[in-house]
């Protein structure tokens, strides 16, 4: 799972409990998950021998083989494109560091920018070599949304030009909706004929995510999944160049313009949304990229339903099986990022959920599709590929329950279901959690827009109601404050080699596999209720995501 800032999280660790929920007898009588089984799965998937399960690596392939074998042993049927596997075609690109160049020419004077002190760029999965020179147009945040009456390109001609935009979004926009709108910035520019994008780091962004922190990832690869014609998803042919600028360097772009960058930043401080205008200079951007086409598997298995009609509909349970591989932190002797919580724990809970279903005497009415997806850490790649190339008809996928980085270090008393406020699944989560003495709490960090940042969101974009489950911040143990434990894990162990059995046990005393069993019980209860309900889940009337992605057959009437 991807999270943003430690400082932003630290102030958000207090939650209110929910009211009690009546428990139907059918849910209360469900079988219980095994902590020992979850421990066994986590021990294997989080072992050093898998070398951090990086996308496309041997270690991730071993993990995928293990997951497929476990699902097959339970009697689940293969539901991939190659048996239990769906091979995801990927393009991996690396920036040739010495090739990154940027210069600004204004009134005959050319200024070269220092890489990476003043600007940085990333590799392209489309263009091995790119060299573009074009005039500049400032486009504010570069946002367009008819739902929020936004059009930062209004009255601006950007065809054949490089657009200059602010990072982030206006504070007035709700965080989840804003995250979706922000994700379309490159698409907005490409649709209007721009040939490049320069993004300016703002003062507010600097407080949360300092420019210097981004430089840690200069040598990281960029990955995109490939369409059958070989084109990379999410890339735009017309966008030949792009760069991210330090605010001090970015001031040069506004030389001779009607307004300075300091004027723009003053507007932001006063919560005014700046409007766009043409700039005086032209910019040249150059970069070279090396590319390699690889594959990495999703694992897909199905438990067929029992109802002659509803068995052709599917409840999808997802968890990402990849992590980030080896660490390049020279300060760490341990170089393997094991990803025990992120997301060996989630996959283990998914496998235990599958076992509970497989051992039921009576199968659920709808079929259950279990999908362990690859490439989450590289941008939800495996999930997005599955969402665009589902192994069952997309209109037959009635719901998605996603598990990503449950922090199993305390006896959690509440659960957070991101997306519960957007569909009828929220009530289902309440019921399933109450059956095991757990409450559902609202999103404790709405500013992070986490609903849009894990694998389930790729199915949301295809119209499938979805929830993403995470351990809440309340603990049953008075000696442990759940929010503090969660925050400590994120600050010290998230995406680090210490997210392993030894590191977490040393810092927290024990890994709570019993909490993993409780989590699996909730997951099983949610999935059972959806699978047996005569009505498929629906998007709520006031849901922004339901309005833009929902279908006629799953909208609240």
N, C-alpha and C positions, 0 to 999 in steps of 0.2 A: 504494500500500500504506500502511496505517496502522501506525505504530509509536508507542511510548509515551515513554520518557524516555531522554535522552542519557546521563545518569549511570548508569542501570541497564545500558545497553549496554556502556559502556566497560570494565566488569569481565569481560565475557564473550567476549573476542576470541581465545581459545586453543582449538584443536580438536585432537583426536587423529585420526590417519589410520585408514582402514579396511583390512582385509585384502584382498589381491588377489582378484579374481573371475574365474573362467574365462570366456572370451569365445567364444560360439558363432560358427561361421564365417559364418552368415547375417547376424549383426549386424556382424561385423568387415568385411564386404564392402559395407556400405551406402555410398551416395554422400556426398560432403562438401559442407557448406554454403559459401556465398560471403560473405566479409566485405564485399565491395564492395556486394552487394545489401542487406545489413543497413545499411551506411552510408547508402545512398541512401534507404531507407525512414525511417531515423531523422532524416536531414537534413530531409526533408519534414515528418514528423509533429511534429518539435520546432521548426519554424520560427515566428518571430514572427507571421506572417500568420494562423496558426491561433489566436492569442490565448489560448493555454493550454488549449484544448479543454474548457472548462467544460461540464458537463452541461446540455443544452438550448440551447447557444450555436451561433452560426453557425460558429465555428471547429471545434466538435466535429462538426457536420454535414459540413463539408468533409473532416475526417479520416475519417468514416464512408464518405463517397463514395469517397475514395481507397482505403480498405481493400476495399470491395466491388468496385471496378474492378480492383484487383490480383488478387483471387480469381477474378473472371470471366475475366480475361486468361489465367489459368492453366488455364482449362477446368473449374473447379469449378462445380457446379450451385447455383442459388439454393435456400436451405433456410429462408428466413424466412417471414413471413406476407404480406409485400408484396415479392415477389422476394427480393433478398438482405437485406432489412430486416425487422426485427421492431420495430414502433413501441411504445415503452414509455410508457404514460400516467403522468404524474407530477403531483403537487400540490406546489407551492412556496409555503411560508408564511414570512412575516416578522413578527417581533414589533414591535408599536407600543411603542417604548421607554418613552414617558411613561405607558403604561397599567399597567406592572408594579407591583403593590401587594401588600404582605403585612403583616398585623397579628396580634398575639397578645393574647387577652383571658383573664386569669386573676384570679379573685376580684374581678371588676368593674373591674380595671385593664387598660387597653388600651395596648399598646406597638407602635409602627410600626417596621418594619424598613427600613433604608436600601438602596435598589437603586442600583448593584449591589455596594456595599461589603459589605453583610451577607448579601445573597442575590441570586441571579440566576435567571432562568427563560428558557424558550425559547418559540417560537411553537407554535401548534397547527394541525394540518392537518385538524382536525374542527370546532373551535368558534371562530367569529370573535370571539365575546365569551364570557368565562367569569368567573363570580363565585360562589365556593363558600365556605361557612362550615361548619365541622364540628369535633367534638372530636378529640383526638389519641390515638393508640396507638403506643407504641414497639414495633417488631417485630424488633429485632436487625438482622441483615443482610438480612432479608426473603427468605431462601432456602428453597426446598423441593426435596428430592431423595430419593426412596425408595432410590435406589442408594447414597447416602451416609447414609441414615437421618437426614435433616435435615427439620425442619419448624419454622421460626421463628414460624409462626402458631398453633402448638399451644396450645389453651386460651385463645385470644384472639378476641374479637368485634370485627371491623373493619368490619362492614357500616355504610355511611353515614358512615364516619369517614375522617380523613386519617391515613395511616400514616407514621410517622417511622422511617427506616431509615439504617443506616450504609452508607457507600460501601464498595466492595470486598467482600472475603470472608475467611473464616478462613484463616490461614496453613497450616493442616493439609491443605487441599484441594489436590490436584494442579492445576497451572495450567490445562491445556487443559480438563479436566473442569469446573473452576471457572468458566472463561470461559463455557461453555455454560450452567451453572446460573445464573450472574449475569445472563445475557441474558434470563432469564425473570422478573426481579423485578417488572416492571410487570404482566405477565400474572398472576403470583401474587396481586398486590394486587387486580386487577380481578376475578378469579374469586371472590374472597372478599367482594366488595361494597364495597371502598374507593372513595372519591370523589376522593382526591388522594394525592400522595406528596411528602414532604419528605425529601431526602437530605442526610445530615450528612457533611461533609468531615472525615476522621479525621486524627490526627497522622501516621500512616504514609503516608497519601495526600499530605499536605502536603509531605513530604520528597521524594516522587517527582514529583508534579504539583502545584505550588503553586496555591492557589486563584486567585491573581492572574493566572496564565497563562490560565485559562479565560475571563477577561474580554475577551481578544482576539477572541473569537468571538461576542460579544453581538449583532452586527449580521449574522451569517451566516444564510442561509436554512435552513429545514428542509425536506427533501423526503421524500416517500413515494410508492411506486407505487400505482396505483389498480386496484381490482377492477372488473369489468364493471358492477357496481351503483354505482360511484362512491365506494365506501368506501376509505379509506386503509389499506393493509396495515400491521400493527404498531401501530395506534392503538386505544384502547379508549374507547368512548362514555362509560362510567361515570366515567372518570378526568378530572375537570373542571379540576384544577389540579395544578401541580407546581412545586417550587423546590429549589434547591441552596443549602445554608447554610454560611457560614463558621463554624468551630467556636466562635469567641467568641460569635457571635450565637446559635448553636444552644443554648447553655447556658440561655437564657431559657425554652426549651420545657420544661425539666425542673424549673422552679420549683414547689415544693410537692409534687413527686413522691417516691416512696419511695427513689429513688436519683438522684443527680446525674449530669450528663454527665461530670464528672471521675471519678466512680466507674466509669462505663462505659469511659472511656478507660484507666483503671488496669487493668481487666479485659483490655483488648486488649493492653496492654503485657506482661501476664503470660500472654498467649496463652490466655486464657479466653474462651469464647464467651458473650456476655451473653444472657439471656433477656428476653422482652418483658413489658411491663406498660402499663396505661393511664396517660396523663398527665392533668394537671389542667385545662389550658386548652383554648380553641378557637382556631382560626386561620382568618382570612379571606384568600383568595387571589383576585386579580383580574388579568386580562390581556386584551389584544385582539390579534388577528392579522389580517394581510391575506393573501389567498390568490390564487394564480394556477395554473391548470391548463395544463401544457405537455406536450410529447412529446420524446423523445430516442431515437435508434435503437440497437438491437443490430444487428450484422451477422452473418448466418448463412449459411454455404456448406457444401456436402457434396462429398466425393470418394466416389462409390459403391464399395462393396466388390465383390470378384470372386466370392466364394463364394455359390452359390445360396441357401444357408440363412443363413450368417453375415452376409451383406450387409445384413440387416435389423436388425443390431445395430450400435452406434455407439461409437467412442472419441471423446470430446469434448476438444478443445484450446481453451483459453480464455486471453484476455488482455484487460485493460480498456483501452479507448481514450480514456477521459476523463482530465482532470486538474483543476486547481482554478482555472483562469482567471487573472483579474487579482489582483495583490497590493494589499492596503490598508495596507502598511507605509510610513509616511510617510518613513522613513529611506532607502528604496530609490528611486533614479532610474528603474531598470528595473522596470516594473510588470507584466510578463508572466511568469507561472509556466509555463515551457515544458514541464516534465515530460519531459525527454529520457530519463532513466533510468526515471522513474515516469510513464507506462509506455510511452513511444514505443519504448523498447528491447524490451520484452516483446512488443508488437504486431509489431515488425519481425522478431523471432525466430519468431513464429507464422507470419508471411507467408512467411518463408524455409523453414520446415518444410513449409508447403503446397506450395511450389515443388518441394521434393525429392520429395514424393509424386506431384505431377502429372507429373514427368519420368521416373518409374519405368516401365519397360517392362511390368512386371506389377504390377497393383494389389493392395493388401492384401486379405485375405479379408473383414474387417469394413469397414464404411464409416467414414470419418473426418469428424467434424463440427467445423468451425472456427467459433468464436463470439467476436467482438470485442464485449465488453459495455460498456454505458454506466453511469454513476452509481456506480462503485466508491467514489469519494471522498466520495459522499453517503450511503454506508451499504450498499454492495453491491446497489444497487437494480436495475440491469439484469440482473445475474446471478440475483438472487432472482426477478425477474419471469419470466425464462426458465425457472428451476427449477420455478416454479408453472404456467407456460404453455409447456412444451417444444414445439418444432416437430417433434419425433419422440417416440414413446411413451417415457415416463420409465423403464419397465422394460426398454427396449431400449438405454438408455445404460449401457454396461458399465463405463466408467471416465472420469475427468476428469484431464487434465494441465493445470495452470494455471501461467502465467508472469506474475510481477508484480515489477517493479523489480529485474531483474538489474543489478548494479553492474559495468559493463564498463569498469573503470578499471585493471585489473591482470590478468595472465595467471593466472586462478584454477586451482588444482590440485585443488580439491574442490568438490562441490556439496551443497547441503542440500535435501532433499525433505521438507518438512513434511507429516506424515501417513504417511510411509513405514513407521512402526512400527505402523500400524493395519490395514494390508491387505497382500495379496500383492504389491502394486505396489512395495514396498520392494526385493524381490529383483530386480524388473525394472529399477529404477533402477540398482542395482549393476551389472548386466550392461551396460546401455547406456552408463553412464559409463566403465566399464573399457575399453570398445571404443575410446575416444578418450583413454585414459591419465589418466582422472580418477577419483578416489575419491568415495564418498559418506560424508559426515560426519553425526553426529547433530545435532539441534537445538542451536545454540550459545547460545540465549537462551530456555530453556523458560519462564522467568517471564513472557515476553511473550505466551505463548499464541498465537503467530502462525498456527498451524494453523486457528484459528477466525476469522481476520481478513482473509481475502481471498476472491475470488469463488468459488473451488472449494467453500467451506464451505456455500454455498447448495445445491449438489448433494449434498454429504455429508448434509445434513438431509433430502434426499429418498431417501437410501439408496445413493447412488452412491459407490463407493470412489474416492478422489481423492488426488492429491499436488500440492503447490505448490512449484515449483522456484525456488531462489535460489542465486546464486553463493556459494560457501563463503568461509572466511576464510584459506585457505592460498594462497600465491602460488608460481608456478613460478620467479619472479624473486627471487633472494636479496636484491636491493636494495629490494624492495617487500614489506612485510608486509601481506598481504591484509586481515587484520582491522583494522589501523590505517587502511588506505585506506578500507575500508567504513565504519568509524566516523567518519572525517573527512568522508566524503560525507554521512552522515546528520546530523552535527552542523552542517555549514556550508551544505549545498545542498539537503537534503530539503525539499520544499514551499517552495522559494525561487526567485526569478527566476534564480539562478545555476545551476540545473539545466538548463543549455543548453550548446550546443557551445562558445561563447566562455568561459563561466564555468568549465566543467569542464576545458577545455584549459589555461586560464590557471593553474589550481590543481594539476592533475595531470600536465600535460605532453602527454598524448594520450588520446584515447578509444580503447579497445581493441576495435575492430570485429572483430578476429580472435577475441577471447574470445566475442563474440556468435555467431560462426560455430560455435565449439566448443559453445556452449550449444544452438544449433539442432541440431547433430549429436546431442547427447544427447536432446533432445526428440524428434527423429525416431526415434532408436533405441528409446526407451520406447514410443512410439506404434505403431511397427512390430511390436514384440514382442507388445503387447496385441492388436493387430488380427489377428495371424496365429495366436495361441495358440488351440487348440481350446476351452480352458476360459476362461471369463470370470474376471476378478479377484474375489477374495473378501475379506471382512472377517475378520481374525484372531479366534480364539475369545476372547481376553482383551481385545479392544478395547472400551472404553467406548462409543465412537461406533458401532461395529458392533452392539453389543447394543441400543442405543436407536434406531438408524436403519436398520440392515441389514434385508434382506428374506430370505425363505426361500431364494430362488434365488441369493443371493450371500453366504451365511454359511459360514465354514469348518466342515466336518463333523468 
